[in-house]
């Protein structure tokens, strides 16, 4: 998303001090950067010196989910506070108060932010069951449909503009590249997002928007050649021309996004299917003939001038991901996916870094200039994409080397969750909604889909499905959900053992594979894979008294750090009394706002549920130099204690089953304790 920049003088000095291979550019393709911190956070290593995840090294499920849940928390908080339709591309934040400061000075990457955010919400909704994810996404897309489409009568008619001028509330492109232009690959990417949103919600407005995008792609398709792609990278919306605009350019290798849209419309038998098939075949033929042979993977980012030399890793990895999820689309999917992964990891167009065994890749470069930051300080979203494709390759082929590579890279990504005060933003002081709060999280969620054993072991979650999930509900020993398609394969990890599974009200059988309708269950990891073909509706039931909990994140509703909690917060949930508790900043191993004692020297604190609920637990961090003790008790429930080591984050759970009104905390050495994610259960 960022314009490639030259190396700062200090970085040049570092690179020039490293051994160089004759004939290569002024930076090594891969270098080792085993620094003691990542994003300002102390690294955790295993016995072999390899990187472990943050913030709880021994708990992969917690650390990975904390990454994408913290990013969602920040996005929702920002939206609820400022009602931004995201006409700002990015933000900085005050390093003392941690208040977000939108950046009004840079081009807003509206187009693929929506597509990336759809991908994130498509995965987050079934994982959490939180309907706010869908509400947020619909509001987000609806704003663009009202404020960011090209006029009727254009060659590219009623399709989304790719970007907006800094701070503009209407999207018409970025004037630095010209006026009134489109980026056809973004038309495909957005169109696919509209189509998936239609499948999630049933709202035909999004289906019509997707078909308009496909129709424009068909209308403007050309066979292409080595220097001209089927659709240009950037062109004028009115007539499709490339003249009179310094940003117009005839080539983008990113035809996989339009292909995805056309494939899905053909599958659904929506729109001009015969034309969609013909154009899809032409785009695929061009892709196989040119980029797959010459590796000219250029033409993605909205703020970059067209160039045949400035390569990026988004296009090849997103294509690899697509064929790994849909191997029926490509008879050579295995070879092609491996080829694309290897190219990204070895291309001399930008530097890669090994950080305690984790491969970190930046996003784009020409071989002389690259984006975006110092070694080990960028780019979490793009490294997350690499890890996702490697994890999916392992899931498809069983090659454990790719699983291990994905694990280490994902571990590196976790250090960027939340608001790391000591980290460098990916570019200058800009924290991008695209990178950190949409693209990175959606690709982190691929981790659980590909390797379910990485998901939290003490919770039930739907981790992945080829079909979108239209509704889902979690309860004690039960998960019920529906998918858009009757024919789907779904992956879950459960905190109970299923007694029976029904599809459309009919019991299905346990099998050793998924060749036919039925399910496969691993008793050790409690990983469940279901193949259903007869109905969209799935019901999983077993024995468990562990109901899913609700969380208070201390970010929603937002209160400024230092605000004493007086009375109810959130309304109707907890009464915090007369101010003995306060909102705290992100702190230690917490990346978002926290709960603190107003008096750090207090040895006791309490709160009351507005109506009786079960206190399930809380995350507690000890920033002190000594071990601390937390003792929790409540009327009718047994007293429970835990010890929190210095600099340790503990995912504390009570195991209580009875509701109560009052909860009392008592502390030893509790002056440096901070809390977050207070969990409770409705009786």
Helices and strands as residue ranges (DSSP letters): H 9-16, E 30-32, E 37-38, E 41-42, H 60-82, E 90-93, E 100-103, H 110-128, H 132-147, E 181-182, H 184-201, H 204-219, E 235-236, H 256-268, H 273-289, H 291-294, E 311-312, H 314-325, G 327-329, H 333-346, E 352-355, E 358-361, E 364-365, E 370-371, H 380-397, H 400-414, E 431-432, H 433-434, I 435-439, H 440-450, G 452-454, E 461-465, E 469-475, E 478-483, E 488-493, E 498-503, E 506-507, E 518-522, E 527-532, E 537-542, E 550-552, E 564-568, E 574-584, E 594-597, E 604-622, E 628-634, E 637-644, E 649-653, E 660-668, G 670-672, E 673-681
